[in-house]
Amino acid sequence: MKFLPLVWAGLKRRKLRTTFTFLSICIAFMLYAFLGALREALSGGVSMTGLDRLILRHKVSLIQTLPESYQARIEAVEGVAAVCHQTWFGGIYQNSKNFFPNMPVVPGDFLAMFPEFVLSDAEKQAWLGTRTGAVVGRVTAERFNWHIGDRIPIQSPIWGQPAGQGQWEFVITGIYEGTKKAADTSQMFFRYDYFEEARQQMKGQVGWYTVRIADSGRAAEIAAKIDDQFANSPYETKTEPEGAFAAGFAQQIGDIGSIVMAVVGAVFFTILLVAGNTMAQSVRERTEELGVLKALGFSNHLVLILVLLESSCITILGGCGGLGIAWLIIASGNPIPSLLPVFFLPSGSIVTGVLCAVVLGLVAGALPAWQAMRLKISEALRRGG
């Protein structure tokens, strides 16, 4: 710590150059943080999947429906512990811009299948006791300023108008929270019995099934057994682990991880060149000073450490500053909740960012520090003179 004044003096030697280098690093790490939050938003469902849950859908496409009667046959398969179904409703609130995920479910089956969605006991009972009841996630409730007891009119371009009514209408009986940050609280769920009674087409059809199995180690075996049940039928199925299903759904947008790594890698390589050039210029300008330090008794290794500390100091300060600013902006709220169900900076990305800042400082300062260490006192003083 006693050498920090020397490090700080080196950074202040060319204040404008140091400032621009600091800002470049700060902006680079802000970009890294925003891309990390975007990656989590687009693929966060993968991290929330259960190891003991399978997704069963139509073999051709997810938009193809399956018979509701399949549930009893799935439950009869050895190794299956529980089954629930969901159907994409595609409802919109007031206008097409107000899109959010919504689907009918059987409340008891659904809540047992997804413990990451939390409702109070009073809200559960209200949902079970209200035919048109619906529960909505915290994100969507805050987005539209909905409260428990509100009546919400919804239009569905897919299912049209309900029988005997001009539009679908639901009563908010609960607002659910997520047990983890990655839990999707942008959805709305309503009762399947109301949906089945009111819809005027494709009765007895559901979108897909979620299957809980007793032993996650037998996932592939049980999935094959289920699909064999419906082979060569008009509604053949494809069953896969929930994680694989969520990852495949995210891959429809693109390989988010590879895209983020490519952008971050290009940015960090550029910043490495900038920081390295800054340190190289700083060492060249201070050749005489380094020679004086060695003449005063500073060892070669101590000079090496001083240059590395200076390089690391500017990258760590810039990196942590960028991460901090990005965290404050991200924590202020989701900019587009209709497209990004979750939006936060994972703690893992913060830790990785800090480590990258340290490594960036060491790598950028490695060559200049090596040159400073090998510098001879006579040569340094001669250059300076």
VOPAGU-2260 file (C-alpha; in pm, 1 decimal, decimal comma):
REM VOPAGU-2260
SITE   aa  ch    i         X         Y         Z
SITE  MET   A    0       0,0       0,0       0,0
SITE  LYS   A    1     294,0     236,0      64,3
SITE  PHE   A    2     367,8     241,4    -309,5
SITE  LEU   A    3      17,2     357,0    -409,1
SITE  PRO   A    4     127,5     726,5    -417,9
SITE  LEU   A    5     381,4     628,9    -685,7
SITE  VAL   A    6     112,2     448,3    -884,0
SITE  TRP   A    7    -125,9     740,5    -850,9
SITE  ALA   A    8     146,9     986,2    -955,6
SITE  GLY   A    9     207,7     781,2   -1268,9
SITE  LEU   A   10    -163,0     791,1   -1359,1
SITE  LYS   A   11    -176,5    1168,4   -1308,2
SITE  ARG   A   12     127,1    1230,9   -1527,2
SITE  ARG   A   13     -88,3    1261,5   -1840,0
SITE  LYS   A   14    -433,5    1336,1   -1701,2
SITE  LEU   A   15    -612,4    1371,3   -2036,0
SITE  ARG   A   16    -475,6    1043,8   -2170,4
SITE  THR   A   17    -559,3     864,1   -1847,4
SITE  THR   A   18    -911,0    1009,4   -1849,3
SITE  PHE   A   19    -981,9     894,4   -2205,0
SITE  THR   A   20    -843,2     547,8   -2132,0
SITE  PHE   A   21   -1056,3     525,6   -1817,4
SITE  LEU   A   22   -1370,9     630,3   -2008,2
SITE  SER   A   23   -1300,6     378,7   -2286,0
SITE  ILE   A   24   -1270,7      96,6   -2033,6
SITE  CYS   A   25   -1578,7     218,3   -1845,2
SITE  ILE   A   26   -1792,2     219,8   -2161,4
SITE  ALA   A   27   -1663,2    -123,3   -2264,7
SITE  PHE   A   28   -1768,2    -276,7   -1932,6
SITE  MET   A   29   -2105,0    -101,8   -1946,2
SITE  LEU   A   30   -2161,9    -268,3   -2283,7
SITE  TYR   A   31   -2054,6    -602,0   -2134,8
SITE  ALA   A   32   -2305,9    -560,8   -1849,8
SITE  PHE   A   33   -2595,0    -467,0   -2079,6
SITE  LEU   A   34   -2520,8    -763,4   -2306,6
SITE  GLY   A   35   -2510,2    -990,2   -2002,0
SITE  ALA   A   36   -2852,5    -867,1   -1892,0
SITE  LEU   A   37   -2985,7    -913,2   -2246,4
SITE  ARG   A   38   -2851,8   -1268,6   -2263,1
SITE  GLU   A   39   -3017,1   -1348,9   -1929,7
SITE  ALA   A   40   -3345,2   -1199,3   -2052,5
SITE  LEU   A   41   -3348,0   -1402,6   -2373,8
SITE  SER   A   42   -3227,9   -1730,7   -2228,1
SITE  GLY   A   43   -3312,5   -1695,3   -1859,3
SITE  GLY   A   44   -3587,5   -1956,0   -1887,0
SITE  VAL   A   45   -3317,4   -2218,6   -1929,6
SITE  SER   A   46   -3176,5   -2146,2   -1583,8
SITE  MET   A   47   -3520,7   -2179,5   -1422,3
SITE  THR   A   48   -3608,4   -2514,8   -1571,6
SITE  GLY   A   49   -3657,0   -2815,9   -1350,4
SITE  LEU   A   50   -3433,8   -3118,6   -1395,6
SITE  ASP   A   51   -3732,7   -3340,9   -1325,4
SITE  ARG   A   52   -3968,6   -3177,7   -1577,4
SITE  LEU   A   53   -4029,6   -3276,3   -1937,5
SITE  ILE   A   54   -4214,4   -3086,3   -2210,0
SITE  LEU   A   55   -4442,5   -3285,9   -2438,3
SITE  ARG   A   56   -4558,8   -3115,3   -2757,8
SITE  HIS   A   57   -4684,2   -3203,0   -3103,2
SITE  LYS   A   58   -4409,3   -3369,1   -3305,9
SITE  VAL   A   59   -4454,1   -3131,7   -3600,6
SITE  SER   A   60   -4462,9   -2795,1   -3426,1
SITE  LEU   A   61   -4540,0   -2624,6   -3098,7
SITE  ILE   A   62   -4832,6   -2443,5   -3260,8
SITE  GLN   A   63   -5003,6   -2776,6   -3333,3
SITE  THR   A   64   -5245,2   -2878,2   -3058,0
SITE  LEU   A   65   -5286,9   -3209,3   -2873,9
SITE  PRO   A   66   -5597,0   -3383,9   -2734,4
SITE  GLU   A   67   -5679,2   -3312,2   -2369,9
SITE  SER   A   68   -5744,2   -3684,6   -2333,3
SITE  TYR   A   69   -5370,6   -3751,1   -2361,1
SITE  GLN   A   70   -5324,3   -3645,7   -1998,2
SITE  ALA   A   71   -5465,5   -3967,3   -1851,9
SITE  ARG   A   72   -5246,9   -4180,2   -2079,9
SITE  ILE   A   73   -4935,8   -3979,8   -1988,8
SITE  GLU   A   74   -5009,1   -4015,0   -1617,9
SITE  ALA   A   75   -5029,0   -4392,9   -1663,8
SITE  VAL   A   76   -4669,5   -4415,1   -1791,8
SITE  GLU   A   77   -4436,0   -4569,2   -1534,5
SITE  GLY   A   78   -4209,0   -4304,2   -1380,5
SITE  VAL   A   79   -4445,9   -4010,2   -1434,6
SITE  ALA   A   80   -4530,0   -3828,1   -1110,1
SITE  ALA   A   81   -4753,5   -3542,5   -1230,2
SITE  VAL   A   82   -4886,7   -3381,4   -1549,1
SITE  CYS   A   83   -5034,0   -3043,1   -1636,0
SITE  HIS   A   84   -5120,0   -2877,9   -1966,5
SITE  GLN   A   85   -5100,7   -2524,4   -2102,6
SITE  THR   A   86   -5239,0   -2359,5   -2414,7
SITE  TRP   A   87   -5118,5   -2041,3   -2581,3
SITE  PHE   A   88   -5398,7   -1785,6   -2566,3
SITE  GLY   A   89   -5230,7   -1492,1   -2741,3
SITE  GLY   A   90   -5449,7   -1230,5   -2573,4
SITE  ILE   A   91   -5381,9    -856,2   -2591,0
SITE  TYR   A   92   -5490,8    -578,4   -2358,3
SITE  GLN   A   93   -5658,5    -274,2   -2521,1
SITE  ASN   A   94   -5433,1    -270,1   -2831,3
SITE  SER   A   95   -5178,1    -483,9   -3011,8
SITE  LYS   A   96   -4885,4    -305,2   -2844,9
SITE  ASN   A   97   -4992,9    -441,6   -2508,0
SITE  PHE   A   98   -4876,1    -795,6   -2570,6
SITE  PHE   A   99   -4787,2   -1029,3   -2282,9
SITE  PRO   A  100   -4786,0   -1409,8   -2238,1
SITE  ASN   A  101   -5117,8   -1553,6   -2119,9
SITE  MET   A  102   -5260,0   -1904,3   -2115,6
SITE  PRO   A  103   -5529,2   -2121,8   -1955,0
SITE  VAL   A  104   -5423,7   -2382,5   -1699,5
SITE  VAL   A  105   -5575,8   -2610,9   -1438,7
SITE  PRO   A  106   -5485,4   -2411,7   -1123,2
SITE  GLY   A  107   -5412,1   -2699,6    -885,9
SITE  ASP   A  108   -5204,3   -2895,9   -1136,4
SITE  PHE   A  109   -5020,1   -2585,1   -1250,4
SITE  LEU   A  110   -4920,0   -2456,1    -904,5
SITE  ALA   A  111   -4799,8   -2800,8    -800,4
SITE  MET   A  112   -4591,4   -2827,8   -1116,7
SITE  PHE   A  113   -4428,2   -2482,6   -1090,3
SITE  PRO   A  114   -4335,4   -2405,3    -727,7
SITE  GLU   A  115   -4122,3   -2112,4    -847,5
SITE  PHE   A  116   -4446,4   -1913,8    -892,2
SITE  VAL   A  117   -4562,9   -1804,2    -547,7
SITE  LEU   A  118   -4915,6   -1702,8    -444,2
SITE  SER   A  119   -5054,3   -1650,5     -94,7
SITE  ASP   A  120   -5308,0   -1902,9      34,0
SITE  ALA   A  121   -5583,9   -1640,3      10,2
SITE  GLU   A  122   -5497,2   -1573,4    -354,4
SITE  LYS   A  123   -5498,1   -1944,8    -434,5
SITE  GLN   A  124   -5842,0   -1989,9    -279,7
SITE  ALA   A  125   -5975,1   -1682,0    -461,0
SITE  TRP   A  126   -5849,0   -1820,8    -791,8
SITE  LEU   A  127   -6009,0   -2159,2    -729,3
SITE  GLY   A  128   -6336,3   -1993,9    -630,1
SITE  THR   A  129   -6366,4   -1750,6    -920,9
SITE  ARG   A  130   -6466,2   -1895,8   -1257,6
SITE  THR   A  131   -6317,8   -1605,3   -1456,4
SITE  GLY   A  132   -6029,7   -1562,4   -1211,3
SITE  ALA   A  133   -5674,9   -1506,8   -1328,9
SITE  VAL   A  134   -5336,1   -1462,2   -1166,3
SITE  VAL   A  135   -5079,4   -1228,0   -1314,8
SITE  GLY   A  136   -4707,1   -1182,7   -1256,4
SITE  ARG   A  137   -4568,6    -882,6   -1072,4
SITE  VAL   A  138   -4399,4    -737,5   -1383,3
SITE  THR   A  139   -4720,3    -727,8   -1589,6
SITE  ALA   A  140   -4930,1    -606,8   -1294,1
SITE  GLU   A  141   -4697,7    -309,3   -1249,1
SITE  ARG   A  142   -4676,5    -250,3   -1622,3
SITE  PHE   A  143   -5054,2    -205,6   -1658,9
SITE  ASN   A  144   -5118,4     -86,0   -1302,8
SITE  TRP   A  145   -5344,3    -383,0   -1229,7
SITE  HIS   A  146   -5459,4    -468,8    -879,4
SITE  ILE   A  147   -5637,8    -761,7    -719,4
SITE  GLY   A  148   -6009,1    -735,5    -792,9
SITE  ASP   A  149   -5968,9    -551,3   -1124,7
SITE  ARG   A  150   -6172,8    -674,1   -1422,7
SITE  ILE   A  151   -5948,7    -701,9   -1727,2
SITE  PRO   A  152   -6090,5    -719,0   -2082,8
SITE  ILE   A  153   -5870,3    -924,3   -2316,8
SITE  GLN   A  154   -5899,0    -981,8   -2689,6
SITE  SER   A  155   -5759,5   -1296,4   -2851,3
SITE  PRO   A  156   -5689,0   -1291,7   -3227,4
SITE  ILE   A  157   -5634,4   -1669,7   -3208,8
SITE  TRP   A  158   -5949,6   -1781,8   -3026,6
SITE  GLY   A  159   -6190,4   -1502,9   -3116,5
SITE  GLN   A  160   -6481,0   -1404,6   -2893,2
SITE  PRO   A  161   -6609,2   -1628,2   -2613,6
SITE  ALA   A  162   -6954,6   -1780,1   -2650,0
SITE  GLY   A  163   -7227,2   -1533,4   -2555,2
SITE  GLN   A  164   -6985,3   -1247,6   -2480,7
SITE  GLY   A  165   -6832,0    -961,1   -2673,0
SITE  GLN   A  166   -6483,4   -1018,1   -2534,3
SITE  TRP   A  167   -6292,7   -1221,5   -2280,3
SITE  GLU   A  168   -6301,8   -1074,1   -1931,4
SITE  PHE   A  169   -6097,4   -1184,9   -1632,1
SITE  VAL   A  170   -6086,8   -1090,4   -1264,3
SITE  ILE   A  171   -5740,8   -1052,9   -1110,8
SITE  THR   A  172   -5750,7   -1279,3    -805,8
SITE  GLY   A  173   -5377,0   -1288,9    -736,0
SITE  ILE   A  174   -5038,6   -1139,3    -825,0
SITE  TYR   A  175   -4764,4   -1398,6    -816,3
SITE  GLU   A  176   -4397,8   -1350,0    -735,0
SITE  GLY   A  177   -4096,7   -1554,8    -840,1
SITE  THR   A  178   -3870,1   -1739,9    -599,6
SITE  LYS   A  179   -3568,3   -1630,1    -807,5
SITE  LYS   A  180   -3479,4   -1325,9   -1016,1
SITE  ALA   A  181   -3485,7   -1536,8   -1332,4
SITE  ALA   A  182   -3849,5   -1639,2   -1275,2
SITE  ASP   A  183   -4077,9   -1502,0   -1547,1
SITE  THR   A  184   -4335,0   -1278,2   -1376,3
SITE  SER   A  185   -4466,5   -1128,0   -1699,3
SITE  GLN   A  186   -4729,6   -1398,8   -1761,3
SITE  MET   A  187   -5098,2   -1431,5   -1683,5
SITE  PHE   A  188   -5270,5   -1761,3   -1611,9
SITE  PHE   A  189   -5646,6   -1820,0   -1602,4
SITE  ARG   A  190   -5873,8   -2117,5   -1550,3
SITE  TYR   A  191   -5890,1   -2380,8   -1821,1
SITE  ASP   A  192   -6249,5   -2480,4   -1738,0
SITE  TYR   A  193   -6369,0   -2128,4   -1819,2
SITE  PHE   A  194   -6164,7   -2126,3   -2138,7
SITE  GLU   A  195   -6291,9   -2468,0   -2250,4
SITE  GLU   A  196   -6654,4   -2373,8   -2188,1
SITE  ALA   A  197   -6634,0   -2034,0   -2358,1
SITE  ARG   A  198   -6418,2   -2104,2   -2664,2
SITE  GLN   A  199   -6601,2   -2178,9   -2988,1
SITE  GLN   A  200   -6335,0   -2378,6   -3172,2
SITE  MET   A  201   -6094,3   -2668,8   -3119,2
SITE  LYS   A  202   -6264,7   -2785,4   -2801,3
SITE  GLY   A  203   -6081,2   -3058,0   -2613,3
SITE  GLN   A  204   -5744,2   -2949,0   -2753,1
SITE  VAL   A  205   -5448,1   -2815,3   -2554,6
SITE  GLY   A  206   -5112,9   -2668,3   -2649,5
SITE  TRP   A  207   -4853,2   -2877,0   -2466,9
SITE  TYR   A  208   -4796,0   -3080,3   -2152,2
SITE  THR   A  209   -4545,3   -3041,3   -1871,9
SITE  VAL   A  210   -4455,5   -3374,6   -1712,2
SITE  ARG   A  211   -4286,1   -3419,8   -1375,2
SITE  ILE   A  212   -4092,6   -3744,0   -1342,6
SITE  ALA   A  213   -3992,9   -3928,6   -1025,4
SITE  ASP   A  214   -3630,5   -3981,8   -1130,4
SITE  SER   A  215   -3452,4   -3715,0   -1336,3
SITE  GLY   A  216   -3184,2   -3968,3   -1426,3
SITE  ARG   A  217   -3442,6   -4158,4   -1633,4
SITE  ALA   A  218   -3557,7   -3854,6   -1833,5
SITE  ALA   A  219   -3457,9   -3992,2   -2174,4
SITE  GLU   A  220   -3608,4   -4334,9   -2101,6
SITE  ILE   A  221   -3941,8   -4195,2   -1979,5
SITE  ALA   A  222   -3960,4   -3947,2   -2267,4
SITE  ALA   A  223   -3918,4   -4234,1   -2515,0
SITE  LYS   A  224   -4191,9   -4435,0   -2341,0
SITE  ILE   A  225   -4434,2   -4144,2   -2359,8
SITE  ASP   A  226   -4368,3   -4083,2   -2728,5
SITE  ASP   A  227   -4410,6   -4453,8   -2803,0
SITE  GLN   A  228   -4762,8   -4427,7   -2658,1
SITE  PHE   A  229   -4863,8   -4192,0   -2938,0
SITE  ALA   A  230   -4651,3   -4318,5   -3227,1
SITE  ASN   A  231   -4835,0   -4352,4   -3561,4
SITE  SER   A  232   -5136,4   -4162,1   -3424,8
SITE  PRO   A  233   -5285,6   -3844,0   -3576,1
SITE  TYR   A  234   -5116,8   -3652,6   -3292,6
SITE  GLU   A  235   -4763,4   -3783,7   -3260,4
SITE  THR   A  236   -4557,4   -3623,3   -2985,2
SITE  LYS   A  237   -4205,7   -3509,5   -2905,5
SITE  THR   A  238   -4099,3   -3517,7   -2539,0
SITE  GLU   A  239   -3777,6   -3358,4   -2416,4
SITE  PRO   A  240   -3629,8   -3218,6   -2093,8
SITE  GLU   A  241   -3759,4   -2873,8   -2007,1
SITE  GLY   A  242   -3408,2   -2729,0   -2024,4
SITE  ALA   A  243   -3360,1   -2855,7   -2381,3
SITE  PHE   A  244   -3700,6   -2720,6   -2478,5
SITE  ALA   A  245   -3625,1   -2375,1   -2332,9
SITE  ALA   A  246   -3279,4   -2369,4   -2491,5
SITE  GLY   A  247   -3424,3   -2463,8   -2829,9
SITE  PHE   A  248   -3687,0   -2192,7   -2798,3
SITE  ALA   A  249   -3416,0   -1935,9   -2722,3
SITE  GLN   A  250   -3206,3   -2061,9   -3014,6
SITE  GLN   A  251   -3484,3   -1953,9   -3252,5
SITE  ILE   A  252   -3362,3   -1598,6   -3192,2
SITE  GLY   A  253   -3000,2   -1702,9   -3237,9
SITE  ASP   A  254   -2706,5   -1834,1   -3041,1
SITE  ILE   A  255   -2725,0   -1559,8   -2780,2
SITE  GLY   A  256   -2415,9   -1677,2   -2593,8
SITE  SER   A  257   -2197,3   -1680,7   -2906,3
SITE  ILE   A  258   -2324,4   -1341,6   -3021,1
SITE  VAL   A  259   -2254,3   -1183,8   -2682,4
SITE  MET   A  260   -1908,5   -1342,9   -2659,6
SITE  ALA   A  261   -1818,5   -1224,4   -3010,7
SITE  VAL   A  262   -1917,7    -863,7   -2938,2
SITE  VAL   A  263   -1757,6    -856,8   -2592,8
SITE  GLY   A  264   -1443,7   -1024,8   -2724,1
SITE  ALA   A  265   -1402,9    -763,9   -2999,6
SITE  VAL   A  266   -1458,8    -477,7   -2756,4
SITE  PHE   A  267   -1219,9    -615,0   -2495,3
SITE  PHE   A  268    -949,4    -678,6   -2756,1
SITE  THR   A  269    -975,3    -315,0   -2866,2
SITE  ILE   A  270    -959,6    -195,4   -2505,9
SITE  LEU   A  271    -657,3    -420,7   -2448,4
SITE  LEU   A  272    -476,9    -241,0   -2730,6
SITE  VAL   A  273    -577,7      99,1   -2593,2
SITE  ALA   A  274    -466,9      19,6   -2237,8
SITE  GLY   A  275    -147,6    -145,5   -2357,8
SITE  ASN   A  276     -59,4     155,7   -2571,7
SITE  THR   A  277    -126,7     388,6   -2277,6
SITE  MET   A  278     106,5     193,4   -2050,2
SITE  ALA   A  279     377,1     163,8   -2318,4
SITE  GLN   A  280     376,2     541,5   -2370,5
SITE  SER   A  281     380,2     599,2   -1994,6
SITE  VAL   A  282     685,8     376,4   -1947,6
SITE  ARG   A  283     872,5     539,8   -2238,7
SITE  GLU   A  284     807,4     886,9   -2098,5
SITE  ARG   A  285     929,7     785,3   -1751,9
SITE  THR   A  286    1252,3     610,0   -1850,4
SITE  GLU   A  287    1467,6     845,6   -1644,3
SITE  GLU   A  288    1232,6     819,4   -1343,6
SITE  LEU   A  289    1250,4     441,6   -1356,2
SITE  GLY   A  290    1628,7     460,4   -1367,9
SITE  VAL   A  291    1630,3     688,0   -1061,9
SITE  LEU   A  292    1403,0     444,8    -875,1
SITE  LYS   A  293    1640,8     159,3    -949,3
SITE  ALA   A  294    1937,6     372,8    -845,2
SITE  LEU   A  295    1761,3     438,4    -514,0
SITE  GLY   A  296    1735,8      65,5    -450,1
SITE  PHE   A  297    1410,7     -45,3    -614,6
SITE  SER   A  298    1457,5    -399,3    -742,4
SITE  ASN   A  299    1368,9    -507,9   -1094,0
SITE  HIS   A  300    1074,7    -709,7    -963,9
SITE  LEU   A  301     943,4    -415,2    -762,3
SITE  VAL   A  302     951,6    -194,7   -1073,8
SITE  LEU   A  303     764,8    -471,0   -1258,4
SITE  ILE   A  304     499,5    -478,8    -987,3
SITE  LEU   A  305     462,5     -97,6    -986,7
SITE  VAL   A  306     392,4     -87,9   -1362,1
SITE  LEU   A  307     146,4    -379,7   -1334,7
SITE  LEU   A  308     -28,9    -206,6   -1043,4
SITE  GLU   A  309     -63,6     110,6   -1247,6
SITE  SER   A  310    -208,9     -79,8   -1541,6
SITE  SER   A  311    -442,0    -283,1   -1321,0
SITE  CYS   A  312    -553,8      22,7   -1126,9
SITE  ILE   A  313    -689,7     200,6   -1432,8
SITE  THR   A  314    -862,4    -110,9   -1573,1
SITE  ILE   A  315   -1015,5    -210,6   -1238,1
SITE  LEU   A  316   -1140,5     141,5   -1166,8
SITE  GLY   A  317   -1278,6     174,8   -1520,2
SITE  GLY   A  318   -1426,0    -175,5   -1521,7
SITE  CYS   A  319   -1591,7    -150,1   -1180,5
SITE  GLY   A  320   -1716,9     197,9   -1266,8
SITE  GLY   A  321   -1875,3      71,8   -1587,5
SITE  LEU   A  322   -2029,7    -229,0   -1413,2
SITE  GLY   A  323   -2164,8      -7,9   -1135,9
SITE  ILE   A  324   -2324,7     243,8   -1371,2
SITE  ALA   A  325   -2478,2     -34,7   -1579,3
SITE  TRP   A  326   -2610,8    -207,1   -1265,9
SITE  LEU   A  327   -2782,1     113,2   -1152,4
SITE  ILE   A  328   -2943,5     162,3   -1495,2
SITE  ILE   A  329   -3054,7    -202,7   -1520,2
SITE  ALA   A  330   -3188,9    -201,8   -1163,3
SITE  SER   A  331   -3403,4     104,4   -1241,9
SITE  GLY   A  332   -3645,3    -110,9   -1443,2
SITE  ASN   A  333   -3712,2    -322,8   -1750,3
SITE  PRO   A  334   -3706,8     -98,2   -2061,4
SITE  ILE   A  335   -3926,5    -328,1   -2274,5
SITE  PRO   A  336   -4121,6    -569,9   -2052,4
SITE  SER   A  337   -4333,0    -685,1   -2346,5
SITE  LEU   A  338   -4024,2    -840,9   -2509,1
SITE  LEU   A  339   -3795,4    -912,6   -2213,3
SITE  PRO   A  340   -3975,2   -1106,8   -1938,2
SITE  VAL   A  341   -3680,3   -1067,4   -1701,3
SITE  PHE   A  342   -3409,5    -800,8   -1703,3
SITE  PHE   A  343   -3133,3    -797,6   -1444,6
SITE  LEU   A  344   -2757,4    -827,8   -1421,7
SITE  PRO   A  345   -2666,7   -1173,0   -1284,3
SITE  SER   A  346   -2418,1   -1179,7    -999,1
SITE  GLY   A  347   -2208,9   -1424,0   -1200,3
SITE  SER   A  348   -2166,0   -1164,7   -1475,0
SITE  ILE   A  349   -2053,3    -906,1   -1219,9
SITE  VAL   A  350   -1789,2   -1139,4   -1076,5
SITE  THR   A  351   -1672,0   -1234,0   -1426,0
SITE  GLY   A  352   -1654,9    -865,7   -1520,7
SITE  VAL   A  353   -1434,1    -781,2   -1221,6
SITE  LEU   A  354   -1204,7   -1073,9   -1302,4
SITE  CYS   A  355   -1186,6    -959,1   -1665,4
SITE  ALA   A  356   -1086,3    -610,4   -1547,9
SITE  VAL   A  357    -801,9    -757,7   -1339,5
SITE  VAL   A  358    -682,6    -982,4   -1622,4
SITE  LEU   A  359    -710,8    -697,5   -1873,2
SITE  GLY   A  360    -488,0    -479,0   -1653,3
SITE  LEU   A  361    -226,2    -750,6   -1609,7
SITE  VAL   A  362    -215,7    -840,3   -1979,9
SITE  ALA   A  363    -210,3    -475,4   -2095,4
SITE  GLY   A  364      74,6    -394,1   -1858,7
SITE  ALA   A  365     273,2    -714,0   -1903,6
SITE  LEU   A  366     498,3    -603,2   -2193,7
SITE  PRO   A  367     564,7    -247,7   -2067,7
SITE  ALA   A  368     634,8    -389,1   -1718,5
SITE  TRP   A  369     876,3    -644,8   -1862,4
SITE  GLN   A  370    1060,5    -371,8   -2052,1
SITE  ALA   A  371    1076,1    -155,4   -1739,3
SITE  MET   A  372    1211,8    -447,0   -1535,6
SITE  ARG   A  373    1490,3    -516,8   -1784,8
SITE  LEU   A  374    1586,5    -151,2   -1813,1
SITE  LYS   A  375    1943,5     -86,8   -1694,6
SITE  ILE   A  376    2014,9     211,3   -1473,2
SITE  SER   A  377    2289,0     354,8   -1695,8
SITE  GLU   A  378    2078,6     318,1   -2007,7
SITE  ALA   A  379    1771,7     474,9   -1841,7
SITE  LEU   A  380    1965,5     776,9   -1718,6
SITE  ARG   A  381    2137,3     820,8   -2055,5
SITE  ARG   A  382    1799,9     814,2   -2240,0
SITE  GLY   A  383    1654,2    1060,8   -1993,1
SITE  GLY   A  384    1944,7    1297,1   -2030,7
